[in-house]
Amino acid sequence: MAERSTAAVDVADSSGDEPLTAKADQSTADGVAQNRERDTDSSESTEAQGSGGNESPGRTAPPELHSGHKLARRYRLEECVTRLDGFSSWRAVDEKLRRAVGVHLLPADHPRARSVLAAARSSALLGDPRFVQVLDAVEENDLVYVVHEWLPDATELTTLLAAGPLEVHEAYQMVSQVSQAMAAAHREGLAHLKLTPGAVLRTSTGQWRIRGLAVNAALRGITSDTPQRTDTEAIGALLYAALTQRWPYEDDAYGLSGLPKGVGLIAPDQVRAGVHRGMSELAMRALANDGATASRQEPPCTTPEELVKAIGEMPRIRPPEPTFTAPPDYQRTTYQQGNYGRPAPHPGATQAMATPLPPLQTRTGKALKWAVSALLIAALGLGSWQLADALMDHGKSDETGDTQITDDNDKGSDETKPARPLTIQSAAEYYPDGKPQHANDVGLTYDKDSSTYWRTYSYRGGPKLAPFKEGVGIVYDLGSEKDVSAASIGLYYAGDHTTATLYAANSLSSSQSLSSMTKIAAGTTSTTDLKISAKKAVKTRYVLVWITAVPNAAGDQFSGAGYKQAITDVKFTG
């Protein structure tokens, strides 16, 4: 099976930069003033279609490349989606792994080539699945190129907002996931500094991904002496736009209208009716860095970590109830209407309708009426006889003093409720040691296609993965808290043996420890079908499938012989 991989489109955003980054761009990390390079494209949509703008005068000319050019005898360039400021971005094909990728290209003597390479390599080391992954960063033949994922199933926040503001639960999910991801990145010393609606993507499974971590800013020469504050304000602007479909500054940007001139920054619930009050206050607390006044005197959020904490203190916003669509009105067929076998009337011809006989006045109806009457008489006679017999038996039992009492409530008291399947909304690989297996393939475990799967690497020791690795696993999001009582896990490799444990997790993040989770149940199998059942259902939204032992399997097209396992299908019931 060819690996499925996904990717970002490009890094070129041509509008709306000044409000978010003007202050950050005036200084570098060491405090030296630096002028920010301006985009030369006219619009973001033009870049997405592959149209490039005029390059800035005095810049190093981008290499003359064309569709079909191959890098490292592996990456074949397909379509140029951005060309500006001396660099270009391409949609390409990794011919070795047969998957689409994105490539950023710039000359090796470009003034920002060193910083782009350093940013790409730092971002690749993070390995967080919430970010579009950097796959390669190379300097070769007077070229510097960065290869990253391509996400064909993802949609930019810019595109989503073109249709209208997000539903409140969707906006809540977006700001929660983006804030948590950026908090994790800043803990590792990485900043984005170019967090715009074009850099935030929603996948087909409902997960939010961020592209261009560190790399987008390096390509554009953007720096900041307060990176956490810059990224937090950017998240606040994203939430503001998601709630109102307006950009929280006077200038129009990213296809969104700005605020009226001279009004200043007003709360989202004052811009648009029906905006959730708590989400409106959260956006203002994040945007307080630019001079806004936070609602209800709450302190402003100046770091993504503080924003994550503020979101956690809010009452959880539930997803909307599914709407019920009434079935179409029942239509009688021509057979039911008594027209079966009759020729269709000529158009415009008027036919006299035969007057139907009164109910049960036909010969068949009369016979049916007599038959029903006879059955009723027989039933009444039988019932009277059974009642009399029961009364006689009751009298006899009273005389002998033998009395039997039956409690109907005991019947079926041990019966359990039938298990119902639980829908998986999204998932993320769980790797607390910072070493993921194949984080981008977790969606293949619940795509209802048993031919696709997520797999582990091949290990020399086993079946137990410890002490080399405590385990491997995936956290699944059920959308809301559900009673989880069992799991059915389809496996790719059979053998002695596979052991997995179900845990009730707190989130999709790998930063949570196993000790903080609640164990649901465990199971072991030597086949490709693992069933795990709990004695008592556990209420949770997130379920971790944690594999601690894997069988020895032969080599295949992906890895050599060793101890390994792959998950094809996961189903939960509650």
N, C-alpha and C positions, 0 to 999 in steps of 0.2 A: 504494500500500500504506500503510495506516495504521500509524503507528509504534507498536510495542509498548513499553509502559513499565510499571514495576512499583513497588511501594511498601510502606512500613511501615504498621503498624496504628495504634499510638498511643504515647504516652510515659508513660502512667500505670502505675507499679508501686507497689503498696500495701504490700508486705511485704518484710522482709529488708533494709531500707535501713541500719539502725543499725550493724551490724558493719562495713560497708564505708565508710560515709561519715560516721559520727558525728564522728570526729576532724576530717575535712576540713571539715565544715559549721560548726565552731565558730570558724572564722576566714576572713577574706576574703583576697584577694591582697595587700592592704596591711596585713594584720595586725589589722584591727578585728574585734572579736567580733561574731558574728551568729548568731541562732537560726534553725535550719532549719525550714521549714514542713513540717508533717506532712500526709500524705495522709488523706483522709477516706473513701475507699472501703474496703469490707470485704475485697475480694479482687481479685486481678488478673484472674481469669476473669470476674468480674462486669463489669469495665470492657470487656473484649474483646467482650462480648455487647451493649454499648451501655447498660448500666445505670449511672447516675451516683449518686454519694453526696451527702451533705449538704455544702454549702459551708461553709467556715470563717467564723465570725462576724466581721464587720468588714471582710471582703474586698470588693473591687469586684465588683459583680454582673456575671456574664457577659452578653453581649448576648442578647436574646431572638430567637433564630433558629430556623428550622424546616426540615424537609426540603423541598427544592424552591427554597429561597432561593438567589439567584445573586449571586456576587461578581464585580465587574468585568465584568459581562455575559458571563462566561466559565465560572466554576467553580460548578457546581450542587451544592449540598449534598444528600447522599443519606441518610446515617445517622450519628447521633452515637454515637461509641464511647467517649468520655470527657468528663466534665463535673465539674471540681473546681478548687478554689483560684482561682476567677475566670477560668479558661480552659476551653475545650472543644476536643475533637479530633473530626474528621469524616472519613468516607469521602465523596469527592466525585467529580465527573466533569468533566474538562476538555473542554468542548463544542467548542472550537476544534480540538484535536488528537484528539478522540474517544478518550480514554484515562482510566483511573481514576487518581485522585491522592488524597493525604491532605492535610488542612488543619488547622492549629492556629489557633484564634481567641481573641483577648482584647481587652478594651476599650483604646482608645488611652491612657486615663488610668490604666491598671493600673500599679502600682509597678514591675513588671518588664517593661513593654512595650518600653522602650528597649533593655534588655539582650537581650531575645529577638530584636529586629530586628538588633542588632549581631552576635549569635551566628549567626543564620541567614545573614546576608550573608557572614560569615567562612567558614562551613562551605561555602557555595556556591562560593566562590573556590577551595577545595581541589580539587574536581573529581576526586577519587579514586573509581574504580568500586567499590572495596571498601566504600564507605559508601553508605547510602541518600541519594540526592542531594536537596538543596534546590533547588527549581525557581523559586520566587518568594518574595519577602519584601516586603510592602506595608503602608503605613499609609493608610487610605482611609475616609472617612465615619465618623470616630470609632472605627474598628476597626483592629487590627493583625492581619494573618494571614500565616502561613507555609505555603507549598504545597510538598509533598515527594512523592517517588515512592510508588507503591503496589505492593507485591510480592505478587500473588495466588498465585504459584507457590512462595512461601517458607514455611518452617515455623520457628516460634520454638524456641530451645533449650529453653525451658520445656516445650513440647509433646513434644519428643523425649525429654526426661528422664522424662516421665511414664510412658513405656513401659519404662524401664530405663536403666542406664548405657550410655554410648556404647562401641562397639567401639574398641579401642586405636588403630587407624589413623585412625578418624574423629575421636577426641579429639586425636590428633597434628595432623591437618589443621586442626581448629578452632583450637587454641592457636597454631599456626604462622601461620595467615592473620590471626587477630585481633591477634596481637602485631606482625606486620609492618605491618598497617594503622595501629595506634595509634602505632607508632614513626614512621611517615611523617607522621601528623597532628601529633605533638608537635614534629617538626622544623619544621613551619609555625606553631608556637605555638598549636595547638588541643588542647584536652583534652575528655574525655567527662564524667567525674565521675559518671555514672549508668549504668555498664556492668554491666547485670544480665542474667540469662538471657532476659528479655523483650526486650532490645535486640540480641541476636545471632540472626541468621536464617540458615538453610541453604536455598539455592535448589534447584530441581529438577535443576540441572546439577552439584550438589555443592559450589558455591562458598559461602563464608561471608560474609555482609554485616552491617554494623553500622549501626544506625539511631540517630538522635538525637544525632549528634556536636555538642557544645556547646549545642544547642538544648534537649535534655531538661533539662540542668542549669539553663539560664537560665529555663526555664518554672517550675522548682521553687525557684529562688533558691539553688541549691547553688554554693558556691565553695570553693576550697582554696588554701592557700599552698604545698602540695606536690602539684601535679596529676599529675606523672609517677608519683610513689609511689602515689597513690590509684588511678590506672588500672592500674598493675602489680598491686597487691593484688587488684583486681577481676578481672583476667585469671586470677590464681592461684585465686580462688574459683570461677570458671567451670570451670577445668580440674579442680579438686577435685570439683565436682558432677558433671562429665562422667564421671569415673572411678568414683565411688562411689554416685551418686544420693543424696547427702547434702549438706546445706549445711554449710560448715565452721565454723559457729558454733552456739551453744546454742539459739537461737531458730529455729523452723521458718520457712521462707520460700520463695516461688515454687513452692509445691506440694511442697517437699522437706522431709524431716525433718531437724532439726538434730542436732548431736552430743549424746551423753549429758551431763547436768549434772555439772559438777565434774571432767570428764575432761580438759578442755583440748583444744587442737588437736593431734590425732594424725595421723600420716602416712596417706595413702589406702590403702596396702597393709596397714595394720593395721586398717582399717575393713572392708575387703572382700577376700576371698581372690581371688588371680589377677590383681591389679592390676599392671601393668607397673612394674617397680622404677624405671626411669629417669624415667618420667612422674610417678610418685609423688614422687620427689625434686625434680623440676622444680616441681610444685605447691607444695611446702614452701618452696622457695627464693623463689618469688614471694610467698607468704604470710608470709615471715619478717618483713615490715614490721609485722605485728601481734603480734610477740612469739614467733613460732614459731621452732624451732631447725632450721636447714637440715640435711639429711642429709649424712653423710660430711664434715662441716665445710666444705662448699662455701659460698662467700660468697652472701649473699642478692642477689636481683635487685630493684633499686629503681627501674628505669626500663624501659619497653618495649624500648628498644634493647638493654639488657643481657639481657633475656629472649629476644630474637631471637638474640643471640649464644650464649646457653646452649642454645637449641634446635638451633642449627647445629652445636654441638660434640657433640651426641648422635648415636649411630648412627641412620641413617634407618630409620624403621619402615615396613616394606613392607605393602601392602594384602593382605588375606587371599586365599588361593587360592580361585577359584570352586569351589563344591561341584558335584559331578557327580550328577545325578539319574538313577537307573537307569530305562530305559524299561520300560513295563508288560509283563507276561508276554505272549508271543505267543498269540493266540487264533485257533484254526482256525475258519473260516467253515463254515456248513452245507453249502456247495457242496463244500469240501474234505473234509468228513466223509462225503460221498456221499449227502446228504439232499436235494439239489437237485431240485425238482419233486415231492417226495413230500408228501402231506398231513401236517400236524402231528398228533401223537397227541393223543387226548382226555385231558384232565387226569385223572390217577388210573388211566388204563388201562395195563396192562402188556403190552408187545409183545415177542415172541420175536425176538432178534437172530439174523440169518442168520450162520452160521459162514463166515468168509472162507476162500477157498482158500489153500493154502500159496503162498509167493512163487514166481512164474514157472511155476505149474502150469496156468494157463489157456492157451487156444490162442494168444492174443496173446503171452503170456509165453514160450511155447516158441519161437515164431517169432523173438522178440527175442533169445532166448538163442543160436539158431543164427546169427543175423546178426552178433552180437557175436563169436562164435567165429570166423566167417569173416574178419572184419576183423582180429582178432588174428593169425591165420595169415598174412594178406597183409602185415601190418605187419612181422612177424618176417622174412618172406622178403625184403622190400624192404630192411630194415635190414642183413641179412646180405650182400646184394649190394652195398650202398653201402660196408660195411666192407671187403669184399674189394677193391673197386675202389680205395678210399683206400690200402690197404696196397700194392697194385701201383704206384700213382702215387708213393708214398713211396719205394719201392725204386728206381724210375727216377730220382727226383731225387737220391737218394744216390749213384747211379752217375755222374751228370753233375756232381755237386758243387754244384748250384744249390740253395741253401737260402734260404727266406724265413721271417723271424721276424716275427710280429705280436704287438704288445703290446696286449692287450685293455684294459689300464688307460688307454690313450690315448683310448679311445672315450668320448666325452661329457665329456672333461676340460675343454672350454671351455664346457660347459653351465652356466648360472647357476641358482641356486635361484629358484623362482617367487616373485614378489612377493606379499606378503600385506597386506591392509588393516590399518591401525592405528586403534584406537578413541580418539576424542578425549573426554577426561573433562570438561574445562572450558576456558575461555579468558578473556582480558582484553585490552582495547585497550592498545597500546603507544604512549605519547606522551611521549618524554623531554623535549620542550619545554614540557610542562605544558598543552598545548592539545589536548584530546581531540576526536574527531569525533562519534561516537555510541556511547559506551562501553556503553550498556545493550543494544545490539542485537547484540553479538558472538555471542551464542548462536544467532542466526538463520543463521549461516554453517555450522553443522553439525547443524541440526535435521532434515535429510533432506527439506526442503521447498524446492524451487528457486524458489518464488514469494516467499519471504521473504529479506531480505538486510540486511547492514550496509553503510552508504554513507559516503563522504567528503563534505565540503563542496565547493562549486563554486568553483574558482579561476580567476582571470583569465589567468594565465600558464601555459604548458605546452608540450609534454607533461611535461617535467621539472618537478618541484615545487620543486627547489632554484633559487635560494637562499632563496626565501620560506619554504619548509618542506622540511626534509631528506627527509621521507617520512612515510607513515602505515602503520599495520600492526596486527596482532593476534598475541598470543602464545598458543599452544595447549598445554595440558597433556595428555600422553598417559598419565598415571597412574603410569608408571614408565619407567625408561630403556629405549628401544627403538632398533633400527637403522633409521634413516630414510634412504631412498634416493630417494624421489620424492614429488611432490605434484601433485594435479589440482585446479585452482582454477577454479570457475565464476564468470564475471564478468557484470555486468548491461549494461554499455555496451561496444560494439565501436567500433573506430576506431584511428587512428594516434596513439599506441600505448600499451600497458600493459607496464610492466617491474616484475618482482617478484623478490625474493631471499629464499631460505630461510636462516635462521641457527639454530644450536643455542644456545638461551638458558639462563640460569641459574635463572630463576624467572618468575613472571607479573608481576613488578613492573616499572614504567616507570623506576625509578631506575637500572637497569643500563644501561651504554652499549653501543653497537654494537661498539666496539673490544674489549670483554670477551667477545664472542660468537665462535663459530666459524662461518664461512661454509660452507654446505652446497652450494648451487647457485643459479643465477639463470636467468631466462627472460623472453622478450618475445613478445607476441602482438598482433595487430590484430583478433582475433576475441573471442568471449565464452568461449573455452576456453583456459586457460593450463596447459601441461604443463611441469613442471620435474623434471629427472632429474639425479642426482649420479653422478659417475664412481665414487665409493666411498661406501658407506653411512657415516653418522655416528651414533654412539650418543649419544642424548640423551633427556631427558624432556620438555623444553620446546622448541617450534619456533616461531620468529618468521617470519611472512609479512610482508615489508617492501616496500611499494610505493613506488617512486621516480618513476614516470612514469605519467600517466593521459591518456586520449583526450579530445578535445573533443566534448561531447554537448549536445543541445538541452535546453531547459528542460522541466521536468515539474512535477508537483504538489508536489514537495518543494524544488526549487531552480531557479534560472535557468540559462540556457545558460552553459557554461564547461567548464573542464577538471575532470573528476570521474570517479569510478569507484565501483562497489559490488560486494561479494562475496556470491554466492548460496550456494555450496557449496564446502567445502574437504575434501579427502580425502588422507590420507597413506598411503604404502605403504613397507614395509621388507623 
